[in-house]
Amino acid sequence: MTGKDRITVLTEALPYIRQYSKKTVVVKYGGAAMDKAELREAIIDDVILLALVGIRLVLVHGGGPEINALLNRLGKEPKFVDGLRYTDEETMEAVQMTLCGTVNKNLVSQIAGRGGHAVGLSGLDGGLFLAERLRGKNDYGLVGEIKKTDPKPVAMALDNGYIPVVSTVARGIDADTAYNINADTAAAELSAELGAEKLILLTDVPGLLRDKDDPATLIPEAKLSEIPALVRDGVVSKGMIPKVDCCVNALRRGVKSAVILDGRAPHSLLVEMLTVEGMGTQIRNG
């Protein structure tokens, strides 16, 4: 790129920087974007840049592969029920050690190492996430359903110029235990309580596709009212259903827009936030 090209790019980004400055954006980070070093560095650079231009950015993370790796070292086979990690007491210890410890602190350290300012939080800190055991058609063990979210610890970090990095473990209110919380669900809950401008779910797919095998059939934008038809038509199916449900929940509670975004694409956050074209599928009210 020439110097003139760079100036053009920055000029085109200016309206979006102005639009989102001082607004809160919650990003759920997981999947392939966490597994590969070059994608992880790109996401972290995007997060830092967005924070530097005045966006109040919150990073909510998962850590499934790291949890599986620890369980394998302990000689325990990971188990899933209805797509959720079955979490007995031993698994819950591994989840808490991995999410609240290794993964969370590594992300905070990596952000600092690339020039950002971050603080690590878990749902256990300051009563951020309070949950009860998830009851369903099957037993999921110590998997929790969030009953109350207190966003003050996150808001305090934002007010003091930090990027909050949040791990999704909750304190039980129906039992003396910690609960494992789905990261998409936690991000949606937190975005609603913070009154966020945007919720972004980083995934391993380009977004909502009319033909799951053809990226060219990407749906760039959908209205909230169109989601039931997309479910009936099978466009939203299988593992995408809970992700879309999280977006719908956030939108119904006041979040302005929700985006399902491909975390495998380098700098996908910047493309989505600061360009006309954007990436992924944006779901909006009205």
N, C-alpha and C positions, 0 to 999 in steps of 0.2 A: 504493500500500500504506500502511496505517496503521502506527503504531508497534507495535501489538499483532500485526499480521500479520508484521512483520519479526522480532519476538521469537519467534513461532511457527516461522518458517523456521529461525532459528538454533538453536532448541531441537531441532527435528527433525534437524538436521545433526550435533548433538553426538555421538550414538552412532557415527557414521561417522568423525568426526574422531578420536574415541577409538580406533576400530578400526584406522585407518591411521597414526596418529601413530607416528613413528620407523620406519615401514616404507618400503621402497623401491618406487616405482612408475615404470616406464619408459614414456614416451609417444613414439610415433613420429608425427612432425608433417610433413605434406606436403599436396599436393593443393590443393583450393579454399580450404582454411583458410589457406594461405600466400599465395594470390593476391589476396585481397580485404582491404583495409585494416581494415575494421570487424571481420571475422572474426579477423584476425591479432591485433588489439588485444584481442578477447575471450579468445582462447586464452592470450595472454600474461598477462592479468589473472588468468585461472583458475590458470595455473601459479604465479604469484606468491602468490596466496591459499593454494593448497594447500601451498606451501613454508612460508608463514608459520604455518600451524597444525601444523607439525611433520612433514609428509610429506617423505620424501627423494625428491624428484622429479628424474628425468633426462629431458632432451628430446633425442631423436635425430631429426635432420631430413634431408629430401631437398632437392631444388631443381631438379627437371626443367625447369620453364618458364624459369628463369634460365639454365640451361645451354643450352637451345635458343636463347634470345635472344642469348647470347654467340656461339654457333656461327653464327647467322645474320649477326651483325655481321662475323664473320670470313669470310663467304662460303662457309660449309661447311654442307651440308644434314644435319640429324640423321638417323641411321639406326637402325632397331630390328630385332632378330632374336629371334624367340620371345618378344616382349614385353620384351626386355632391350636397353638402349642399346648398339649396337655401338661399341666404344671403341678406336679406333686411337690412336697416340701424340699426334696433334694434339688429338683429342677428350679424351684423358686430361688434357692440360694445361688445357683449358677446364674439365673437371670439377673438377680440383684447385683452380684459381683461384676457381671459383664457390663450391663447397661449403666448402672450408677458409677461403676469404677472404671474399668479399662476403656470402654468405648467413649464414654462421656469425657473423661479426662484427656484421652488422646485427641479428641476433636478440639477441646479447649486449647490444648498445647499446640496443635497444628495451626489453629487460627492465630494464636499469638506469634508463632514462628513465621507466619507470612504477613505480619504487620497489623493484625486486628486485635481487638480487645473483647474477650469473651469471658463469661462466667458460667460454670457448670451447675445445673440444678437437677433435682429429681422430683418426681411427684410426691415424695416423702417430705420434701423441704417446705416448711411453712404451711403445711396443709394444702399444698398446691392441688393434688388430686386425692379425693376421698372416694372410696369404692366399697361395693358389696360384691360378694361372690356371684359370678354370672350363673344364672339358672337357665337351662335350656333343655332341649330334648335329650341331650347327653350330658355326661359329667366331664367338665373341663379342668377339674382340679382348682388350683389357686389362680384362676383367670378372673379378673375383676370387671365390673361394670361401674363406670364413674357415676357417682351420685351428686357430687358437689365439686366445683372447681373454684379455687381462690387464686386469682391471677396476680395478687399483690407482689409476690416475690419476683415474678417475671417483669411486671410493670416497674418495680423499683430498679431492676437491672437496666431496663431500657432508659429510664429517666436519668440514670447515671452514666450513660454512654456505652454500655456493654451490650454485646450480643448474647442473649440468654441461650444456652445449649441445654435442652431439656430431655431427660430420659424418662421413659414411661413406666414407672413403677408407682403404685398408689398405696396409701395407708388404708387398711381395712377399718370400717366402722361397724361391721357386724361380727368381727372376730379380731383377735390380737395377732394379726398377720399382715404381711405385705402382699399385694396382688400384682400380677402381670397384666398389663394393659396393652391392647392393640395400639400401635403408634399412629395409624391413620385416625382412629377414633379420638385419641388424646389430642392430636393436632386440631381436629375439628372442634372439640369442646373448648380448647384453649383459645382458638381464633374467635369463637362466639363470645366468650367471656371478656376478651380484650377489645371487642368491637373492631376487629381487624378489617382492613380494606380488602384483603385478598388472602385466600388459603391456597397453597400450592402443594399438591401431592406428587412427589417425584416417584416415578414408577419405572418398570422395565418394558413399557410399551409406548408407542408414539402418542397415544390418547385414545379416544373412542373412534373405532374404525367400523364403517358399514360392512366391510369385508375384512375379517380379522387377518387374512393372509395378504392384504394389499395396503401398504402404507399410504398409497395415493388416495384412498377412500377416507382419510382422516376427516372427522367433523371438527372444524376449527372453533365453532361456537354453538352452544345449545341453550335454549331457554329452560328454566326450571319446569315450566308447564309441558315441555316436550319429553321429559325423562320417562314418564310411564309408557309412552309409545315406543321409545327406544328399548325399554325392557321387554315389552310384548313382542317386538320384532326380533329380539335376540341380539341386538347390537350391544346392549349391556347384559353380560352373562357371566356366569361362573365367578372367578375372583374379582372381576370388575364391579360386581354388584355391591359388595360392602364399601368399596372406595367411593362409588357414586352416592351411596347412602350417606356417607360421611359428608360429602359435598352438599347434598340436599339439606342435611341437618344444619350445617353451618349457615347456608343461605337463608333458611327459614328463621334463623335466630339473628339475622341482621348483617352477616358478612356480605360484602358487596358482590364478590365474585369468587369462584373456586376453579382451579385449573388442575387438570390431570396432565402431567408433563413427563416427557421421556428423560430420565436422569442419565441415560447412556450417551446422550448427545453433548459434546463438550460445550460448556458455557450456555446451557439451555436456560438457566435462570435469567441471564442478561438478555438473551434473545427474546424471551417471553415478556420481560418487564420493560425493556427499553427500546423495542423496535416496533414498527408498524405491523410487520408480518406476524410476530409472536410465534409460539410453538404450542403443541399440545391442543387439548380441548378445554375451552373456557365455558363454564356454566354460569349463567346469570339469572337474576330475578327479572322478569319482564322483558 
